């Protein structure tokens, strides 16, 4: 089972108590989103960036089965950045360890562009150390998930990221600045 690190205190508290709902998350209706991955009648375009073709296939199939998502994939960070500007996704799910441009660099590139800084970003990685989570959150991701992850948990993380406001993203970074980084 994967673990998550959501940014809002409401979701963090819910994730800590798995009895709150399926997968330990607050209900999707609280976010103003339907249980099928949509915000009502809207279909969300999700860009998945990972260098593992099997994982790309599994994640794509899961998102198409569990929600009303349009899925685009990229096989590495550079291809992901190009696909991001070509496709203008509503959310990105990004692996960290990829050849060339890694996931942290990809996140910083997107957050560093004022035109794209508000894009919802989720990291999905095998890196489980607290320093890795801190690095991802400090780079500006909305959610940090570790592999393996239940498909329902990935959908919940995507929905959470899409529902976050710019003010919530700024607050998350302020909190990270105030806490010391974990030791490696």
N, C-alpha and C positions, 0 to 999 in steps of 0.2 A: 504494500500500500504506500502511496506517495504521501508526502507531507506538504503542507502549504504554509505560506507566510503572506497573508493578506495585510493590507495596510490600515484599514479602518479599525478602530478599536471595537466596533460592533461586530465585525466579522472575525477579528482575532479572538474575541471572547467566545464566539460561537464555535470557531474551529477548535478551541481548547476543550470544549464540552461536546463530545460527539453525540450526546443524547439529544441535542437541540433539533437535529433533522438528519436526513439521509446524508451520509458523508461528513457529518459534523459541521455543516454550513447552515447559515440562516436561510430562510425560505427565499426563493427567487422572486416571489411576489413582492417581498419587501423592497427589492431593487427596482420595481416597476417593470419587470420583465416577465414574460410568460415562461412556463416550465419547459417549453420546446426550444429555448435558445433565442427567442425573438423578443423584440420590444413591441409586442402587439402584432401588427401586420408587416413589420419590417424584417427583411432577411439581412443578416450581417455577413460581410465578407471578411474571412479570417485567412491571414497568410501564415502558413506553418513553415518555419525555417529549421531544417535539421539535415545533417549529412548522412543519416541512416535512412536508406530508401524504405526499409521494412517499417520503421517507425512512422515515416511520412504516410505510408499506405494505411496503417492501423489508425492513426489519428484522423486522417481524412475520412475513412469509413465510419469511425465513431461519431465524428461531428455531423456527418450527413445523416446518420441513423438517429441520433439523439436530438437534433435540433434543425431548425430551418436556416442552415448556414450555407454560404457559398464558400468553397475552400480553394485556395491557391497555394501551391507549394514551391519551395526553393531549396536547393541542395547544399547551400553554404551561405556564409554571411554576405559575400559580395553579390551573389545572385539574389539573395534576400533583399538587399538594399535596392538593387535595380528593380525587382518585382514590386517593392514597396512604392516607389515613385511611379511605376507604370500602372499599378492596380489600385492604389489608394485604399488599402483595406481599412475596415473598421477596427480591427484588432490584429495583433501579431502574437504568435506563440514561437518562442526562439530558444534553440538549444545554445549552450555555452561553448562547449568544446567542438569547434569546427575548424577546418583548415582555412588559412588566410585570415579573413575578418572574423573574429570570434563573436560570440553572443553579446558580451559586455561592450565591445567596440560598436557593434550594430546598435545596441540600445543608446549608447552615448551619441552616435551619429544622428539618430532620430530625435532624441531629446535636445540636441544642440541646434537644431534647425527650428527657428520660431514658427515656421509654417506647419511643422509636423510634431512639435513638442507635446501636444496634447493627445497623441495617438495612444490608445490602450495597449500596453505591452505586458506579456506574460512570459516568464522564463520557465522552461521545462527541461530539466537537466539531471544527470546522474550525480552531480556534485552536491554532497550532503553536508559538508562541513559548515559550521556557523559563519566562518569568514567568507565562504562563497555566497551564502545567502545575503550577508551584509554588503558584499561587493555588488551583487545584483540590485539590491534595494537602493544602494547609494548611487548606482548608475541611473536609476529612475524607473525601474519596472514597477508595475502595479501589483503583480503577484509573482511569487517564486515557488514553483512546484518541483518536487523531486520525483524521478522515475524509480520504479514504475508508479503510475498514477491511474486511478479508476477513471474511465471515460466521463462518468457523471461529475467527478471532481474537477476535471479539466473544463467541462462545460460551465460549471459553477464559477470557476476562476475567470473564464472569459467573460461571463455575464457580470461578475463583480468589477472587472477592469473596465468594461464598457460603461457601467453605471457610475463610475467615479467621476467626480468633478475636478476641475483644475485646482480649486482650493484644497481639496483633499490630497492631491498629489503634492502640492507645495507644503502642506502640513506634515506629510510623511517625511519629506526631505529635512524639514526643520527638526523633527524628532530624531532623525538619524544623526544630524550634526551634533546634537546635544549628548548622545550616548557614545561612549568610547567603542572603537571597533573591537571585535573579539580577537583573542590571540589565535594565531595560526596553529 
